[in-house]
Amino acid sequence: MITLPPALKEVLTNRGFRLLTAFALITFIEAVTYAWIEVLLYVSDPPVLNNTWLFGHYTTYHIVLGVLVFSMVFGVGFFGSMLYIPGRFKKFLLFALGNLTLWLVIEDEFTFIFSGSPHTLTDWTNWPTGPIRLLNYYIPVWYVVAIAATGILWYLGLRRED
């Protein structure tokens, strides 16, 4: 049997860490599912997505599935935190915001993975901030910002004592 150092054992048994782990797992599952559905809709015949009416990039389909995401990331977590950790709304909110930024990156990246397309300089995902070229790969700048924001929000949530 493996004996964990006391500091690591304390972190792993912390209620906040367990809540964060549950949120992150739900976030990952939902993001991968969303990317899979999105690729199926783009490659369908005839194309399901052809009217980008919101900011010239988003369709009604995106809005409807966006509501699903907000319901999962915020709604389920909100009710869970109210039931199991009453009075810890700020901790929940920091975790949920961190998971929302994580979801955005995971969903976007798995769209590329499932479609078999590598990132290019002119991808639609680069329109807000542009890409960074790293070892012959293009990484959207917003990925870096979102991952940093996720880490900061999770850190603040774990440190928060409501």
C-alpha positions in Angstrom: 0.0 0.0 0.0 1.2 3.5 -0.9 1.6 6.0 2.0 1.0 9.6 0.9 2.8 12.5 2.4 0.6 14.3 4.9 0.4 17.5 2.8 -0.7 15.6 -0.3 -3.2 13.5 1.7 -4.7 16.7 3.1 -5.1 18.2 -0.4 -6.7 15.0 -1.8 -9.2 14.7 1.0 -10.0 18.5 1.0 -13.7 19.0 0.2 -12.8 21.9 -2.1 -10.4 19.7 -4.1 -13.0 16.9 -4.4 -15.5 19.5 -5.6 -13.0 20.9 -8.1 -12.2 17.3 -9.4 -15.9 16.6 -9.9 -16.4 19.9 -11.8 -13.4 19.3 -13.9 -14.5 15.8 -14.8 -18.0 16.9 -15.8 -16.4 19.8 -17.8 -14.1 17.4 -19.7 -16.8 15.0 -20.6 -19.2 17.7 -21.8 -16.5 19.5 -23.9 -15.5 16.3 -25.7 -19.1 15.4 -26.4 -19.8 18.9 -27.7 -16.8 18.7 -30.1 -17.9 15.3 -31.4 -21.5 16.6 -32.1 -20.1 19.7 -33.7 -17.9 17.8 -36.1 -20.8 15.6 -37.1 -22.9 18.6 -37.9 -20.2 20.3 -40.0 -19.6 17.2 -42.1 -23.3 16.4 -42.6 -24.8 16.6 -46.1 -26.4 19.1 -46.6 -24.4 21.2 -44.1 -26.4 21.9 -41.0 -24.4 25.1 -40.2 -24.6 27.7 -42.9 -26.0 30.9 -41.3 -23.5 32.6 -39.0 -25.7 35.5 -37.6 -24.1 36.3 -34.3 -20.8 38.2 -34.7 -20.4 36.6 -38.1 -19.1 33.4 -36.4 -21.9 31.8 -34.4 -25.2 30.2 -35.4 -28.4 29.3 -33.5 -26.9 25.9 -33.0 -24.0 27.4 -31.1 -26.4 29.4 -28.9 -28.5 26.4 -28.1 -25.5 24.3 -27.2 -24.1 27.2 -25.3 -27.1 27.2 -23.1 -26.4 23.5 -22.4 -22.9 24.3 -21.4 -23.9 27.1 -19.1 -26.5 24.8 -17.6 -24.0 22.1 -16.9 -21.1 24.2 -15.8 -23.0 26.7 -13.7 -26.5 25.2 -13.0 -25.5 21.7 -11.9 -22.6 23.0 -9.9 -24.7 25.7 -8.3 -27.3 23.3 -7.0 -24.6 20.8 -6.0 -22.8 23.5 -4.0 -26.0 24.7 -2.4 -26.9 21.2 -1.3 -23.5 20.0 -0.2 -21.5 23.1 0.7 -24.0 25.8 1.8 -22.5 29.2 2.1 -19.7 28.6 -0.3 -21.0 30.4 -3.4 -17.8 32.3 -4.1 -15.8 29.1 -4.1 -18.3 27.5 -6.5 -18.3 30.5 -8.7 -14.5 30.6 -9.0 -14.4 26.8 -9.8 -17.2 27.2 -12.4 -15.6 30.2 -14.1 -12.3 28.2 -14.2 -14.1 25.2 -15.7 -15.9 27.4 -18.3 -12.5 28.6 -19.6 -11.2 25.1 -19.5 -14.3 23.9 -21.4 -13.7 26.4 -24.1 -10.2 25.2 -24.8 -11.0 21.5 -24.6 -14.1 21.7 -26.8 -12.2 23.8 -29.4 -9.2 21.5 -29.5 -11.2 18.3 -29.7 -13.1 19.7 -32.6 -9.7 19.7 -34.4 -8.8 16.3 -33.1 -12.1 14.7 -34.2 -12.0 16.3 -37.6 -8.4 15.3 -38.2 -7.4 18.9 -39.1 -4.3 20.5 -37.7 -4.4 24.1 -36.6 -3.5 26.6 -39.4 -2.6 30.3 -39.5 -6.1 31.2 -40.7 -8.3 29.0 -38.6 -11.7 30.4 -37.4 -10.5 29.8 -33.8 -7.8 32.4 -34.3 -10.1 35.3 -35.2 -10.3 36.9 -31.8 -6.6 37.0 -30.8 -4.5 35.3 -33.5 -2.1 32.3 -33.2 1.4 31.6 -31.8 3.7 29.4 -33.9 5.4 26.8 -31.8 7.4 23.9 -33.3 5.5 24.1 -36.6 2.2 24.1 -34.8 -0.2 27.1 -34.5 -1.7 27.5 -31.1 -4.5 30.1 -30.6 -3.3 32.8 -28.2 -6.6 32.6 -26.4 -5.8 29.0 -25.4 -2.8 30.2 -23.4 -4.9 33.0 -21.8 -7.7 30.6 -21.0 -5.5 28.0 -19.5 -3.8 30.6 -17.4 -7.2 32.0 -16.3 -8.3 28.4 -15.4 -5.3 27.9 -13.2 -5.7 31.2 -11.5 -9.4 30.8 -10.9 -9.0 27.2 -9.5 -6.1 28.4 -7.3 -8.3 31.3 -5.9 -11.2 28.8 -5.4 -9.1 26.4 -3.5 -7.6 29.1 -1.3 -11.0 30.7 -0.6 -12.4 30.1 2.9 -16.1 31.2 2.8 
